Amino acid sequence: MAKHGSRAVFDGLLAKTHVQHALVQLDGQYNQLPSALATLFFLDGTPDQLQATYDSMKGDLAAWEPSPRGIADEEAKSRFLGDVRFQRAFMTYFSMENGRFAGNSKSLAICHVFTGDKPLIYGLFSGIGRPLSLLADGIELRTAILVMESLTLSAVDWMEPMRELLTHPQLAVPPGEYLSPEDIIGRVGYDGRFSGVMKAGPGFHGVSHVFSNPNARAAIVEYMRCLDTRDLTQVLQQVSVLSALLVSAAHKPNQPAFDLYLSRLPTCVNSVRVMLENWVEDEGHKLILVRGLWLLVILTYITQLRPVIDTKLLVSKELAEEHRGWEALFEQVLGQGASEGEHGDLNLLRALRSLRELSKAYDVVHGKLYFHAAWKLANKWRGWTGLGLDREVMLNIRL
């Protein structure tokens, strides 16, 4: 963890952007400064690096705008879920709630994430888990601001179809067979019910096409039921491996390409791991978290056009000759762009940091898989694909 000087700068800059800048911007994009600062702090960023990152990102951020009305109770909270116009009201509400819990962020989060008519646990997975990762950052850094921002994003990014799928009655019916995450993804890859659903090309921003397709929704429920959740620790490890392979081993041979949305999955896995290990004790809540993560993996895989996973793509002569470790890898990545006051692409840094944390947790089981994935990402990355842009490099998708 970074030294005390960095902590003071981190806290100050986080508080500054929290007060000044809206979480969801006017164009629907996110204020990524909180995540950027947390990521750099996790990577032992210096005070100067933190300040430079803040200065380089703050310029285009819009301020908070007043909401149409305030939110003061559970009924109003439920009524305005998914309405971005109320982000200021939600933030104010959760700030007051934080005071009600005397600054106990754990109690604040558990109350709103797991209780109520529409618990915010179903909103954690919106935006490919951005509220989830903010909450995990808040847990690790013991920072109430990040917890409140997570709850706010969970509320305004609320996707009702996610809640409907995660509470589907069929999930209570035992499956005909239990399958591993890798086996399920293999079946999803060849399931004709998903063919042609993403007519406009890849991109999680088009997930509404999946939600609105009855055949696709029915198939997703089947694949959620098949997941063997009898041992949540083991299944989380299995999803962890899958997330690393999806980000690093789903391109065409000899054409390295990395999908922005798939790169979010290791962070989502690590965030669920942090929650299970630190805050969540109830087995029912643990099951919903793991199922929510699994639903997110399936949806992301479908929206990114179900690329073929080839583990052989992690094997290379260059990697075989690599004898340095994680520290050297991050020194290399953080040094890129430093002369311009930048310290690497935020999404790249976040994915690499998450792979490192999963490596710490699961190397005994999975060996150097996470380092190999991270090394490849760090050395072969030239930009992101999977956004549905014209002439972008495609993964090894099934057409």
Protein Blocks (a to p, Z undefined) as FASTA:
>chain_A
ZZfklmmmmmmmmmmmmmmpcfbdfkopacfklmmmmmmmmnopafklmmmmmmmmmmmp
ccddddfbdcfbfklmmmmgoiaklmmmmmmmmmmmmmmnnopaklmmmmmmmgcjbdck
lmmmggnhmlmmmmmmmmmnopaklmmmmmmmmmmmocfklmmmmmgfklmpccfbdcdf
klmmmmmmmmmklgoklmnogcjklmmmmmmmmklmmmmmmmmmmpcckbmmlmmmmmmm
mmmmmmmmmccehiacddfklmmmmmmmmmmmmmmmmmmmblklmmmmmmmmmmmmmmmm
mmnoppaddfklmgcfklmmpcbdfklmmmmmmmgoklnopabjfklmmmmmmmmmmmmm
mmmmnommlmmmmmmmmmmpgbdehkopahiacddddZZ
